[in-house]
């Protein structure tokens, strides 16, 4: 069989376009697929090589060598840095592209190439958006407008995530869907505001957990919050926010453990500090201007107030 050589320009164009054609578009591969939706962490930000050392890539690699060793597993990571839950459902956004991928794979008689695993990692950018200059919280975190914005953010997160899960479940009823919660990167750092930030993140995680618990949506909740709770800067990148290479390994292990239906088992080289305890305690001593006891009493009684104090810390952090 004769193979014709492409003209130089055509060959160059083909080489340039190949990576983009395989990264996030529908393919004719016979392997089942792992679809990842999310924000910066799911994209791999913080890892030295996001495409290889981000937790989504690590998870796909481990599954390809484990549960999907016989069939292989194609990764389609649709995640985008700084994405919010509203970005997921925007026209042309991650949800629309995921549904297109699912439909394309299901359009033939083969089931071996269907989407088998879906992970969603969203919520942290929804919260941190309140620190932007166009947010009422930027100028006055104690204002009624800020409290209203916080309440609206939590409501929007619930609505948007519910829609994403419902549409994905309807399009891919046989796929396993996992929703990852949010950690706060300042845990264990010893800063006075640590407890306040923890409360805010816990409120966002409360929404994520509540939506994931809806049996009709068929999703499984994956928590990484407890793992990072007292890690301090151990698993955080130099930017002070995203996970570093080790942090992405921790995130990957949490997700893989959920997929495999087992407990999280961190490699010993990742466990350099005491394991997270069951409750947050105030062991800093002295006057740090934060009454943890007061916070723990007030927050269960006032959901919005709990979210407010947490977001207020992110506002302060964003101004540094």
Backbone torsions as a table, in degrees:
resi	resn	phi	psi	omega
1	UNK	NA	128.8	-177.8
2	UNK	-84.0	134.5	176.6
3	UNK	-110.3	117.8	-178.3
4	UNK	-85.0	138.9	177.4
5	UNK	-79.7	139.2	177.1
6	UNK	-74.7	147.8	172.0
7	UNK	-56.9	151.0	-176.5
8	UNK	-52.5	-45.0	-177.8
9	UNK	-65.8	-42.1	179.9
10	UNK	-64.6	-39.4	179.0
11	UNK	-63.9	-40.4	179.5
12	UNK	-64.5	-42.6	179.1
13	UNK	-64.2	-41.4	179.5
14	UNK	-62.3	-42.2	179.6
15	UNK	-64.6	-38.8	-177.7
16	UNK	-70.4	-33.8	-174.9
17	UNK	-86.7	-18.9	-174.2
18	UNK	-56.2	-48.1	-178.1
19	UNK	-60.0	-37.5	-178.2
20	UNK	-72.0	-28.8	-178.6
21	UNK	-73.5	-23.5	-176.0
22	UNK	-104.6	-7.9	-173.1
23	UNK	-78.0	-45.7	-173.8
24	UNK	-144.7	17.4	179.9
25	UNK	-108.5	165.4	-179.2
26	UNK	-63.4	142.8	-178.8
27	UNK	-127.1	167.0	-180.0
28	UNK	-103.0	18.0	-179.2
29	UNK	-65.5	155.6	179.1
30	UNK	-94.3	-2.8	178.8
31	UNK	-78.3	146.3	170.5
32	UNK	-64.0	162.0	-174.0
33	UNK	-119.5	151.3	171.4
34	UNK	-113.5	114.3	178.2
35	UNK	-97.3	128.8	177.3
36	UNK	-118.8	128.3	176.0
37	UNK	-120.1	146.3	178.7
38	UNK	160.9	-161.0	-176.3
39	UNK	-110.2	-146.8	-172.9
40	UNK	-58.6	-41.8	-177.8
41	UNK	-64.0	-45.8	179.1
42	UNK	-65.0	-29.9	176.8
43	UNK	-69.0	-29.1	178.6
44	UNK	111.0	8.8	-179.8
45	UNK	-59.4	137.5	-177.9
46	UNK	103.9	-28.5	176.9
47	UNK	-80.6	150.7	-179.9
48	UNK	-59.3	-43.2	177.0
49	UNK	-127.6	92.8	-174.7
50	UNK	-53.1	-38.1	-176.1
51	UNK	-71.6	-19.1	-178.4
52	UNK	-117.2	-30.8	-173.3
53	UNK	-114.1	0.0	171.3
54	UNK	-67.9	155.6	-173.0
55	UNK	-65.6	-29.7	177.7
56	UNK	-66.1	-45.1	178.6
57	UNK	-63.6	-42.2	178.7
58	UNK	-62.6	-40.8	179.3
59	UNK	-63.9	-45.5	179.3
60	UNK	-60.7	-42.0	179.7
61	UNK	-63.9	-43.3	179.9
62	UNK	-66.1	-40.4	179.0
63	UNK	-67.0	-37.3	178.9
64	UNK	-64.5	-27.2	178.4
65	UNK	-95.7	-8.2	-177.1
66	UNK	-115.4	-99.0	-176.1
67	UNK	-59.0	-30.1	-176.7
68	UNK	-112.2	27.3	-178.2
69	UNK	-60.7	-34.0	-177.7
70	UNK	-75.3	-32.7	-174.6
71	UNK	-106.9	-20.8	-171.1
72	UNK	82.1	168.5	-179.1
73	UNK	-149.3	122.7	179.0
74	UNK	-92.7	128.1	178.2
75	UNK	-91.4	130.6	173.4
76	UNK	-126.7	97.4	-176.3
77	UNK	-95.5	107.4	-178.6
78	UNK	-93.5	0.2	-174.4
79	UNK	-61.5	152.5	-179.4
80	UNK	-136.3	137.2	178.2
81	UNK	-57.3	139.0	176.3
82	UNK	67.3	14.1	179.8
83	UNK	-67.9	139.9	174.0
84	UNK	-105.5	174.1	178.5
85	UNK	-64.3	-29.8	176.8
86	UNK	-68.8	-34.7	177.7
87	UNK	-64.7	-32.8	179.7
88	UNK	-58.2	-41.5	-173.0
89	UNK	-96.9	1.7	179.7
90	UNK	-65.8	152.2	177.0
91	UNK	-54.5	130.5	-178.0
92	UNK	75.9	7.2	-177.9
93	UNK	-81.9	-169.3	-173.6
94	UNK	-62.8	-39.1	-179.8
95	UNK	-63.6	-46.1	-179.8
96	UNK	-61.1	-42.6	179.7
97	UNK	-68.7	-34.8	177.4
98	UNK	-66.1	-42.2	179.6
99	UNK	-65.1	-36.9	176.8
100	UNK	-64.1	-43.7	178.7
101	UNK	-61.2	-44.4	-179.8
102	UNK	-62.2	-47.4	-178.2
103	UNK	-63.0	-40.4	179.9
104	UNK	-62.6	-42.8	-178.7
105	UNK	-70.7	-26.7	-179.2
106	UNK	-92.2	-0.4	-175.5
107	UNK	-77.3	-13.7	178.5
108	UNK	-106.1	178.3	-177.2
109	UNK	-80.7	-11.3	-179.8
110	UNK	-78.3	138.5	175.4
111	UNK	-107.6	-8.7	-176.6
112	UNK	-69.0	-18.8	-178.5
113	UNK	-105.8	11.7	179.5
114	UNK	-68.6	161.9	175.5
115	UNK	-71.9	122.6	-175.6
116	UNK	-103.6	-32.5	-176.4
117	UNK	-133.6	136.9	175.9
118	UNK	-132.6	131.2	174.0
119	UNK	-122.7	145.6	-179.9
120	UNK	-130.7	128.8	-179.4
121	UNK	-132.3	99.5	-173.4
122	UNK	-148.2	154.2	175.2
123	UNK	131.4	-36.0	-177.1
124	UNK	-66.7	-37.9	179.2
125	UNK	-71.9	-28.1	175.0
126	UNK	-61.3	-44.2	-179.0
127	UNK	-71.1	-46.9	-176.5
128	UNK	-69.0	-18.4	177.6
129	UNK	-62.1	-20.9	179.9
130	UNK	-71.1	-9.3	178.8
131	UNK	-95.1	1.4	-178.1
132	UNK	-76.9	155.5	-177.6
133	UNK	-57.7	-27.4	-179.3
134	UNK	-84.7	1.9	178.3
135	UNK	-89.8	140.9	176.4
136	UNK	-62.7	-17.4	179.4
137	UNK	-78.3	-16.4	-176.0
138	UNK	-66.0	-41.5	-178.9
139	UNK	-89.2	-36.1	-175.9
140	UNK	-146.3	95.5	-177.9
141	UNK	-71.5	-10.8	-179.2
142	UNK	-99.6	2.8	-175.7
143	UNK	-77.4	159.0	175.6
144	UNK	-64.3	-34.3	178.0
145	UNK	-63.5	-38.2	178.2
146	UNK	-66.5	-44.0	179.0
147	UNK	-61.9	-38.1	177.3
148	UNK	-65.5	-38.5	178.9
149	UNK	-64.7	-39.8	178.6
150	UNK	-64.8	-44.3	179.2
151	UNK	-63.0	-40.5	179.2
152	UNK	-66.3	-38.4	179.4
153	UNK	-60.8	-45.4	179.7
154	UNK	-64.9	-39.6	177.6
155	UNK	-65.2	-42.6	178.8
156	UNK	-64.8	-40.5	178.3
157	UNK	-59.2	-44.2	179.2
158	UNK	-63.0	-46.0	-179.3
159	UNK	-64.4	-46.6	-176.4
160	UNK	-67.4	-44.2	-179.6
161	UNK	-66.0	-37.8	177.4
162	UNK	-60.8	-44.1	179.4
163	UNK	-62.8	-44.3	-179.5
164	UNK	-59.1	-48.3	-178.2
165	UNK	-66.6	-39.7	-178.8
166	UNK	-64.3	-43.9	-177.8
167	UNK	-71.9	-36.3	177.1
168	UNK	-67.2	-41.5	179.3
169	UNK	-64.6	-39.9	178.9
170	UNK	-65.8	-35.3	-178.1
171	UNK	-80.8	-33.9	-176.8
172	UNK	-130.4	73.6	-175.2
173	UNK	-63.8	-22.1	-177.9
174	UNK	-93.8	-7.3	-177.3
175	UNK	-76.8	149.5	172.7
176	UNK	-90.3	124.0	-175.3
177	UNK	-113.6	131.7	-177.8
178	UNK	-126.8	135.4	179.3
179	UNK	-116.7	121.5	-176.9
180	UNK	-94.9	134.8	179.8
181	UNK	-83.8	-172.1	-171.8
182	UNK	-109.5	137.7	170.5
183	UNK	-103.6	159.5	171.6
184	UNK	-110.1	128.1	-168.0
185	UNK	-72.1	-6.8	-177.2
186	UNK	-96.7	6.3	-178.4
187	UNK	-63.0	134.7	176.5
188	UNK	76.6	4.0	-177.5
189	UNK	-79.9	-11.1	177.9
190	UNK	82.6	10.5	179.3
191	UNK	-80.1	146.5	-179.4
192	UNK	-58.0	-32.2	-176.4
193	UNK	-82.1	1.3	-174.6
194	UNK	-55.6	-46.1	-178.1
195	UNK	-64.3	-36.3	-179.7
196	UNK	-66.1	-45.1	178.6
197	UNK	-62.0	-38.7	-179.3
198	UNK	-60.7	-39.0	-179.9
199	UNK	-63.5	-44.8	179.8
200	UNK	-60.8	-45.3	179.6
201	UNK	-64.8	-37.9	179.5
202	UNK	-63.1	-33.4	178.5
203	UNK	-67.9	-42.5	175.7
204	UNK	-62.5	-43.4	178.9
205	UNK	-64.7	-30.5	176.2
206	UNK	-62.0	-40.0	177.2
207	UNK	-66.0	-46.4	-178.9
208	UNK	-60.8	-43.8	-179.7
209	UNK	-66.2	-40.0	-178.9
210	UNK	-64.7	-43.4	179.2
211	UNK	-66.1	-42.5	-178.7
212	UNK	-65.4	-24.0	-177.4
213	UNK	-79.2	-8.1	179.6
214	UNK	-69.5	113.1	-176.7
215	UNK	-59.7	-30.9	-178.6
216	UNK	-66.7	-24.3	-177.8
217	UNK	-86.7	-18.8	173.4
218	UNK	61.4	37.2	178.7
219	UNK	-108.1	159.1	178.1
220	UNK	-116.6	133.3	-176.7
221	UNK	-85.8	130.3	179.1
222	UNK	-119.5	117.5	-179.0
223	UNK	-100.4	130.3	172.5
224	UNK	-115.3	-6.0	-176.7
225	UNK	-57.8	-47.6	-177.3
226	UNK	-66.0	-34.5	-179.1
227	UNK	-64.2	-37.9	-177.7
228	UNK	-90.2	-3.5	-168.4
229	UNK	-55.8	-41.2	-179.2
230	UNK	-122.7	25.3	-176.8
231	UNK	-79.8	-16.9	-176.5
232	UNK	60.0	-132.0	-178.7
233	UNK	-93.9	8.5	-175.8
234	UNK	-57.0	-41.4	-174.5
235	UNK	-115.4	19.1	-176.0
236	UNK	-111.4	138.6	-178.4
237	UNK	-70.4	168.0	179.8
238	UNK	-58.0	-21.3	178.5
239	UNK	-72.3	-7.1	176.2
240	UNK	78.9	3.9	-175.6
241	UNK	-128.1	-54.5	-173.9
242	UNK	-84.5	160.4	178.2
243	UNK	-71.6	143.8	173.2
244	UNK	-85.9	-169.6	-178.8
245	UNK	-56.2	-44.8	178.7
246	UNK	-65.9	-39.4	178.5
247	UNK	-61.3	-39.8	177.6
248	UNK	-67.3	-32.8	174.7
249	UNK	-64.4	-38.2	177.8
250	UNK	-65.5	-46.3	178.8
251	UNK	-59.4	-42.9	179.9
252	UNK	-63.1	-44.4	179.7
253	UNK	-62.0	-39.2	178.3
254	UNK	-62.7	-42.8	-179.8
255	UNK	-69.9	-44.2	179.3
256	UNK	-61.7	-41.3	179.2
257	UNK	-61.0	-39.9	178.0
258	UNK	-65.7	-42.4	-179.5
259	UNK	-64.5	-39.2	-178.7
260	UNK	-85.9	-4.2	177.1
261	UNK	69.9	41.2	-178.7
262	UNK	-136.0	174.6	176.7
263	UNK	-75.9	154.0	176.2
264	UNK	-67.9	134.3	179.3
265	UNK	-130.9	93.2	-177.9
266	UNK	-74.6	138.7	173.5
267	UNK	-58.6	148.1	-175.1
268	UNK	-62.0	-28.5	-178.8
269	UNK	-71.8	-12.4	177.7
270	UNK	-93.5	-14.1	-176.9
271	UNK	-99.8	89.3	-178.0
272	UNK	-106.6	-10.8	179.8
273	UNK	-128.7	165.7	179.6
274	UNK	-55.8	144.7	179.6
275	UNK	-64.1	150.1	179.9
276	UNK	-57.4	137.6	177.3
277	UNK	-87.1	175.1	-176.0
278	UNK	-76.8	-15.3	-177.0
279	UNK	-146.6	154.9	178.1
280	UNK	-84.2	127.1	-179.8
281	UNK	-123.2	156.1	-179.4
282	UNK	-98.5	97.8	-177.9
283	UNK	-116.9	18.7	-176.5
284	UNK	-78.0	-28.3	-179.8
285	UNK	73.9	157.5	176.0
286	UNK	74.0	-176.2	-178.1
287	UNK	-95.1	105.5	-179.8
288	UNK	-109.3	15.0	175.9
289	UNK	65.6	12.4	176.4
290	UNK	-127.4	120.9	177.4
291	UNK	-95.0	97.4	-178.0
292	UNK	-62.8	-39.5	179.3
293	UNK	-59.7	-43.5	179.4
294	UNK	-63.4	-41.7	179.7
295	UNK	-62.0	-43.7	-177.2
296	UNK	-68.6	-21.9	176.8
297	UNK	-84.3	-41.8	-174.5
298	UNK	-74.3	-42.7	-171.4
299	UNK	-58.9	-44.6	178.4
300	UNK	-61.9	-22.7	-178.5
301	UNK	-90.5	-22.5	-176.1
302	UNK	-136.1	95.0	-176.1
303	UNK	-59.3	-48.0	-177.6
304	UNK	-65.3	-38.0	178.5
305	UNK	-62.8	-37.3	178.2
306	UNK	-63.5	-44.0	178.3
307	UNK	-66.7	-33.9	-177.6
308	UNK	-63.3	-48.5	-177.6
309	UNK	-67.2	-33.1	177.9
310	UNK	-67.1	-45.5	-179.2
311	UNK	-68.2	-32.0	178.6
312	UNK	-58.7	-36.1	178.2
313	UNK	-68.1	-39.2	178.4
314	UNK	-65.5	-32.9	176.8
315	UNK	-63.3	-47.7	178.4
316	UNK	-60.8	-43.0	-180.0
317	UNK	-61.0	-39.5	-177.4
318	UNK	-68.5	-20.7	-178.5
319	UNK	-86.8	-8.4	-177.4
320	UNK	-72.0	NA	NA
